[in-house]
Amino acid sequence: MHRKFLLTSAMAATLLGLAGCDQYDPLYRDGLWHPTHSNRADITLMAANPADLVRGSGVRSSDGVLDATAIQRLHDGKVKKLPQAGLSDISTKSQGDSGD
């Protein structure tokens, strides 16, 4: 009975002690930088026209035919291969390959 009381008292004291830690949390102290909406601000600074982030802008010189044919090839399973970039081919090896 006495041991159970000590254990319960120790747990309660620990919880009460931790409850006061939130006022000392460095993320919430006054006078420090807070990361509120920082990603939004960074993207807005990088955009050539920040209004495009709200409503976007289309390309007036395209009627969508090229895009539609590419999507049709994808649906038909007739996707064109990418052109060679002039770089060496990358291949995979299984663990059993000796590499010689």
TIDRENZA-838822 format. One line per field, with one value per residue: residue number from 1; residue in three letters; z, y, x of N, C-alpha, C, O in turn. Coordinates in Angstrom, 3 decimals. Layout:
! TIDRENZA-838822
marke [NUM_...] $
semi [Ala_...] $
n_w [Z_...] $
n_v [Y_...] $
n_u [X_...] $
ca_w [Z_...] $
ca_v [Y_...] $
ca_u [X_...] $
c_w [Z_...] $
c_v [Y_...] $
c_u [X_...] $
o_w [Z_...] $
o_v [Y_...] $
o_u [X_...] $
! end
This chain:
! TIDRENZA-838822
marke [1_2_3_4_5_6_7_8_9_10_11_12_13_14_15_16_17_18_19_20_21_22_23_24_25_26_27_28_29_30_31_32_33_34_35_36_37_38_39_40_41_42_43_44_45_46_47_48_49_50_51_52_53_54_55_56_57_58_59_60_61_62_63_64_65_66_67_68_69_70_71_72_73_74_75_76_77_78_79_80_81_82_83_84_85_86_87_88_89_90_91_92_93_94_95_96_97_98_99_100] $
semi [Met_His_Arg_Lys_Phe_Leu_Leu_Thr_Ser_Ala_Met_Ala_Ala_Thr_Leu_Leu_Gly_Leu_Ala_Gly_Cys_Asp_Gln_Tyr_Asp_Pro_Leu_Tyr_Arg_Asp_Gly_Leu_Trp_His_Pro_Thr_His_Ser_Asn_Arg_Ala_Asp_Ile_Thr_Leu_Met_Ala_Ala_Asn_Pro_Ala_Asp_Leu_Val_Arg_Gly_Ser_Gly_Val_Arg_Ser_Ser_Asp_Gly_Val_Leu_Asp_Ala_Thr_Ala_Ile_Gln_Arg_Leu_His_Asp_Gly_Lys_Val_Lys_Lys_Leu_Pro_Gln_Ala_Gly_Leu_Ser_Asp_Ile_Ser_Thr_Lys_Ser_Gln_Gly_Asp_Ser_Gly_Asp] $
n_w [0.000_0.858_-0.947_-3.395_-3.020_-2.902_-5.484_-7.045_-6.114_-6.934_-9.719_-10.113_-9.209_-11.103_-13.472_-12.852_-12.666_-15.312_-16.595_-16.275_-18.057_-20.577_-20.679_-20.869_-23.241_-25.956_-28.550_-28.372_-27.045_-26.486_-28.736_-30.401_-33.592_-35.409_-37.233_-38.896_-41.702_-43.361_-45.609_-47.545_-47.827_-48.858_-51.357_-52.603_-52.859_-54.724_-57.040_-60.325_-61.006_-58.500_-58.471_-60.111_-58.487_-57.262_-59.177_-61.520_-64.885_-68.317_-71.344_-74.149_-76.758_-77.291_-78.244_-77.062_-78.469_-78.852_-76.242_-75.787_-77.625_-76.563_-74.161_-75.147_-76.392_-74.083_-72.841_-74.777_-74.601_-76.106_-75.652_-76.407_-76.612_-74.606_-75.872_-76.509_-74.200_-74.365_-72.259_-70.194_-70.072_-67.417_-65.433_-63.638_-61.163_-59.981_-56.729_-57.021_-59.179_-60.376_-61.299_-62.981] $
n_v [-1.190_1.243_1.477_1.692_4.152_5.846_5.507_6.514_9.146_10.005_9.881_11.782_14.091_14.270_14.697_17.170_18.717_18.637_19.936_22.627_23.245_24.229_27.001_27.717_26.836_27.101_27.529_29.003_31.354_34.878_37.410_35.919_34.378_32.975_30.193_30.793_30.512_30.584_29.105_29.804_32.524_32.375_31.084_32.981_35.071_33.972_33.711_34.917_36.461_37.156_37.114_35.012_32.822_32.747_32.637_31.624_31.342_30.897_29.500_31.292_30.687_28.023_25.408_23.049_20.663_19.241_18.430_16.837_14.748_13.507_12.550_10.790_8.896_7.871_6.650_4.720_3.108_3.592_5.072_7.378_6.818_8.326_10.694_10.012_11.249_11.569_10.808_8.329_5.061_3.985_1.206_-1.557_-3.851_-7.129_-8.643_-10.966_-10.635_-10.521_-8.333_-8.213] $
n_u [0.825_1.896_4.000_2.656_1.399_3.651_4.683_2.560_2.543_5.067_4.802_2.773_4.086_6.101_4.615_3.431_5.712_6.650_4.602_4.986_6.979_6.352_6.290_8.898_9.810_11.950_11.025_8.730_9.219_9.080_10.275_11.887_12.623_9.953_8.800_6.517_4.575_6.855_7.725_5.842_6.416_9.036_8.630_7.013_8.828_10.576_9.086_8.507_6.311_4.336_1.526_0.839_0.946_-1.459_-3.568_-2.460_-1.148_-1.693_-0.220_-0.396_0.263_-0.113_-2.293_-2.863_-2.759_-0.348_0.168_-2.088_-1.716_0.541_-0.476_-2.369_-0.681_0.477_-1.734_-2.282_-0.092_2.159_4.544_7.098_10.642_13.184_15.554_19.077_21.393_24.077_25.545_27.133_25.701_23.643_23.528_22.094_23.250_22.945_23.306_24.710_26.418_29.776_31.140_33.275] $
ca_w [0.000_0.974_-2.206_-4.420_-2.754_-3.299_-6.939_-7.538_-5.759_-7.798_-11.068_-10.081_-9.096_-12.407_-14.411_-12.482_-13.024_-16.767_-17.057_-16.259_-19.032_-21.815_-20.656_-21.128_-24.531_-26.768_-29.786_-28.132_-26.276_-27.177_-29.230_-31.258_-34.901_-35.451_-38.628_-39.373_-43.131_-43.970_-46.941_-48.432_-48.090_-49.731_-52.719_-53.144_-53.255_-55.885_-58.212_-61.171_-60.842_-57.370_-58.748_-60.748_-57.444_-56.855_-60.245_-62.612_-66.215_-69.367_-72.498_-75.186_-78.072_-77.406_-78.227_-76.325_-79.323_-78.554_-74.942_-75.917_-78.316_-75.623_-73.214_-75.893_-76.508_-72.764_-72.645_-75.744_-74.337_-77.190_-75.199_-77.117_-75.774_-74.450_-76.713_-75.817_-73.694_-74.535_-71.018_-70.139_-69.603_-66.042_-65.362_-62.286_-60.979_-58.843_-55.754_-57.455_-60.241_-59.883_-61.690_-63.820] $
ca_v [0.000_2.399_1.544_2.182_5.579_6.528_5.480_7.456_10.497_10.324_10.133_13.054_15.159_14.362_15.333_18.581_19.374_18.783_20.841_23.994_23.412_24.880_28.435_27.900_26.241_28.135_27.799_29.894_32.540_36.154_38.027_35.007_34.109_31.866_29.760_30.868_30.807_30.904_28.505_30.628_33.757_32.048_30.826_34.254_35.839_33.350_33.760_36.098_37.246_36.530_36.934_33.707_31.817_32.758_32.214_30.995_31.953_29.918_29.856_31.629_30.214_26.594_25.036_21.809_19.479_18.485_17.795_15.808_13.570_12.830_11.818_9.684_7.871_7.263_5.765_3.620_2.322_3.846_6.196_7.509_6.723_9.568_10.725_9.801_12.510_11.605_10.375_6.877_4.361_3.523_-0.098_-2.115_-5.140_-7.878_-8.913_-12.140_-10.296_-10.326_-6.995_-8.283] $
ca_u [0.000_2.791_4.758_1.740_1.228_4.890_4.758_1.557_3.003_6.212_4.278_2.052_5.075_6.771_3.695_3.306_6.968_6.723_3.549_5.496_8.060_5.934_6.572_10.316_10.144_12.588_10.293_7.596_9.601_8.919_11.489_12.624_12.036_9.016_8.702_5.141_4.410_8.142_7.797_5.027_7.163_10.164_8.142_6.558_10.010_11.208_8.218_8.693_5.102_3.636_0.096_0.677_0.779_-2.863_-4.463_-1.731_-1.255_-1.511_0.589_-1.374_0.690_-0.358_-3.708_-2.995_-2.726_0.869_-0.031_-3.115_-1.165_1.430_-1.327_-2.968_0.361_0.616_-2.881_-2.201_1.106_3.124_5.351_8.371_11.831_13.929_16.763_20.345_21.922_25.515_26.167_27.272_24.505_23.649_22.876_22.052_23.869_22.414_24.351_25.464_27.374_31.132_31.563_34.473] $
c_w [0.000_-0.328_-3.341_-4.254_-3.187_-4.820_-7.556_-7.261_-6.646_-9.218_-11.129_-10.009_-10.424_-13.420_-14.106_-12.846_-14.512_-17.298_-17.097_-17.300_-20.268_-21.815_-20.947_-22.467_-25.439_-28.064_-29.593_-27.308_-27.119_-27.640_-30.124_-32.580_-34.802_-36.907_-39.195_-40.832_-43.824_-45.371_-47.942_-48.798_-49.029_-51.173_-53.366_-53.600_-54.508_-57.156_-58.999_-61.046_-59.712_-57.590_-59.421_-59.717_-56.991_-57.944_-61.406_-63.917_-67.246_-70.449_-73.649_-76.557_-78.274_-77.357_-77.545_-77.161_-79.009_-77.219_-75.042_-76.617_-77.400_-74.621_-73.902_-76.081_-75.176_-72.513_-73.569_-75.498_-75.393_-76.855_-75.944_-76.139_-75.700_-75.341_-75.868_-75.421_-73.863_-73.263_-71.028_-69.591_-68.172_-66.011_-63.920_-62.292_-59.835_-57.923_-56.170_-58.529_-59.654_-60.253_-62.565_-65.267] $
c_v [1.253_2.592_2.107_3.686_6.371_6.601_6.481_8.892_10.930_10.636_11.474_14.221_15.365_15.069_16.814_19.352_19.603_19.755_22.289_24.260_24.197_26.371_28.733_27.314_27.308_28.444_28.827_31.124_33.791_36.673_37.130_34.822_32.891_31.477_29.788_31.327_31.126_30.303_29.336_31.906_33.497_31.829_32.114_35.098_35.276_33.467_35.040_37.036_36.605_36.342_35.590_32.600_31.716_32.169_31.549_31.755_30.883_30.414_30.088_31.082_28.720_26.315_23.690_20.551_18.617_17.751_16.641_14.568_12.804_12.012_10.628_8.551_7.149_6.265_4.546_2.718_2.492_5.060_6.202_7.402_8.086_9.551_10.493_11.147_12.612_11.227_8.860_6.257_3.906_2.201_-0.580_-3.479_-5.851_-8.214_-10.097_-11.828_-10.061_-8.964_-7.014_-8.067] $
c_u [0.868_3.582_3.906_1.516_2.460_5.026_3.786_1.984_4.165_5.748_3.553_3.028_5.808_5.890_3.517_4.568_7.093_5.683_4.030_6.567_7.636_6.220_8.033_10.749_10.735_11.848_9.185_7.940_9.413_10.273_12.328_11.893_11.134_8.790_7.289_5.118_5.733_8.270_7.009_5.776_8.338_9.713_7.663_7.740_10.658_10.368_8.470_7.502_4.290_2.138_-0.167_0.495_-0.672_-3.742_-3.775_-1.902_-0.964_-0.588_-0.370_-0.990_0.431_-1.857_-3.931_-2.923_-1.509_0.727_-1.027_-2.575_-0.214_0.625_-1.980_-1.958_0.554_-0.516_-2.823_-0.994_2.173_3.993_6.675_9.527_12.502_15.160_18.012_20.926_23.430_26.260_26.280_25.992_24.692_22.905_22.930_22.717_23.177_23.582_25.223_26.478_28.746_31.680_32.806_34.143] $
o_w [-0.749_-0.761_-4.149_-5.245_-3.772_-5.370_-8.482_-8.109_-7.063_-9.846_-12.098_-10.675_-10.815_-14.148_-15.027_-13.282_-14.941_-18.362_-17.883_-17.422_-20.943_-22.888_-21.241_-22.783_-25.677_-28.625_-30.558_-26.911_-28.339_-27.009_-30.569_-32.678_-34.185_-37.746_-39.919_-41.149_-44.798_-46.245_-49.066_-49.957_-49.908_-52.104_-54.559_-54.627_-55.287_-58.254_-58.419_-60.986_-59.946_-56.948_-59.323_-60.037_-56.403_-57.672_-62.233_-64.020_-67.053_-70.482_-74.071_-77.444_-79.347_-76.555_-77.455_-76.610_-78.911_-77.092_-74.441_-76.249_-77.454_-74.275_-73.296_-75.950_-75.155_-72.027_-73.191_-76.124_-75.559_-77.676_-76.099_-74.990_-76.622_-75.546_-74.663_-76.223_-73.535_-73.210_-71.795_-68.764_-67.776_-66.507_-63.102_-63.310_-58.822_-58.322_-55.713_-58.796_-58.578_-59.593_-62.873_-66.114] $
o_v [2.197_3.722_2.903_4.414_7.446_7.625_7.210_9.764_12.086_11.564_12.218_15.236_16.496_15.945_17.629_20.501_20.646_20.342_23.088_25.395_24.777_26.952_29.876_27.303_28.329_29.525_29.456_31.867_33.752_36.407_37.550_35.078_31.890_32.358_28.868_32.417_31.879_30.930_29.549_32.321_34.314_32.331_32.322_35.772_36.032_33.330_36.115_38.255_35.602_35.482_35.068_31.546_30.710_31.299_30.943_32.686_30.054_31.587_29.172_31.018_28.198_26.892_23.230_19.454_17.396_16.592_15.587_13.449_11.575_10.897_9.566_7.380_5.937_5.160_3.461_1.664_1.612_5.963_5.157_7.831_8.895_8.492_10.745_12.080_13.647_11.323_8.188_6.847_3.492_2.095_-0.081_-4.171_-5.229_-8.074_-10.213_-12.663_-9.479_-8.474_-5.955_-8.092] $
o_u [0.621_3.810_4.383_1.450_2.331_5.431_4.144_1.795_4.237_6.258_3.707_2.825_6.097_6.357_3.459_4.499_7.587_5.880_3.520_7.029_8.487_6.379_8.382_11.938_10.090_12.030_8.751_7.042_9.573_11.296_13.396_10.693_11.500_8.605_6.909_5.595_5.733_8.868_7.463_5.767_8.613_10.342_7.883_7.657_11.239_10.908_8.626_7.663_3.615_1.535_-1.277_-0.054_-1.071_-4.569_-4.456_-2.701_-0.074_-0.215_-1.075_-1.842_0.734_-2.591_-5.070_-3.018_-1.624_1.121_-0.820_-2.934_-0.166_1.014_-2.125_-2.314_0.772_-0.275_-3.264_-0.882_3.018_4.154_7.308_9.425_12.397_15.754_18.011_20.945_24.012_27.487_25.590_25.297_25.781_21.783_23.703_22.738_22.857_24.738_26.360_27.342_28.883_32.597_33.351_35.036] $
! end
